């Protein structure tokens, strides 16, 4: 089965009912979320996807990062300095998994993995023009991407491990 067939097979048959409460939204309906939260304020929902497991393993994510047709980035924070590199990354060129303070980001995982495509399908209440892809990151202890501003809408699902998240308003 090719990647596009895998993607099409994993998406639900149509849009999510806007008036059905979703655990993903903390019991809020998509209509209420879009009206009251979207573009207005950050929202934290603990256990939004109970029992979630990473859609791809660390090894599978590293394999995707090594492909020419997959967008990947490596963010490191060594010697108090942030550095960004663009992939592809051969596994042997990534820092060791026991090395602190680095993060691998892989874009469009939903195009290459059915479980990631299914996860994206849970967000079908967002207008198609705003629904881009599933990016998965892997970070070692102390890893992150540094202070930044996203100029697009983001749903963050923290699946495993520990991370300190901080949000601020932009002026």
Steps between C-alpha positions, in 0.01 A plus 500: 500500500644841411524789748206698358269199518607443860420864582158492333410172671580633848292819486139480616238514223396859564518798729452468874150592627542855639240442774639176645717548811853366456736368769774650283354842584441429868131422438442818301328479163700596191253786442561640850876456462508684168274776635648551849863382491638491143724802438405641841698323771720200574321198642652216701311171504660226704446145372341633179574164338497247786738210451671657200822338388747652256369441146855407392789360697819695556679276248227554239518876558878492455451301178256764369750776586753327275276520191539763226123529458432581868559841660698475822687738728746457784507759778790488744583709803865444580728745682203732560447544125204393285576346161264386223587251225280369218487132402515242374699355789669163489457334838874504560500879453244560777627562853482194723172436682685542831634840392300779663333803343403410147170458318415337168187631323346305212222658288221325310519173691131448418600457133722204585329327791139384540491555878617861457237550226233363736614742769469789255150379416391581856546869414268503197286766672767758407443657157699313233689816407641507856574126536853437380681197635617297796847595617663271753795596711742296703700679769766386742522634856510878489411502130262754355471749218564817697281804536303560183173623357286276279336699224250219447257302713649215703355209694769350723453145625761407756508121470782381725782625716521827687521851363467847646254702289465874523254714309489876470295753315647688206495874464 
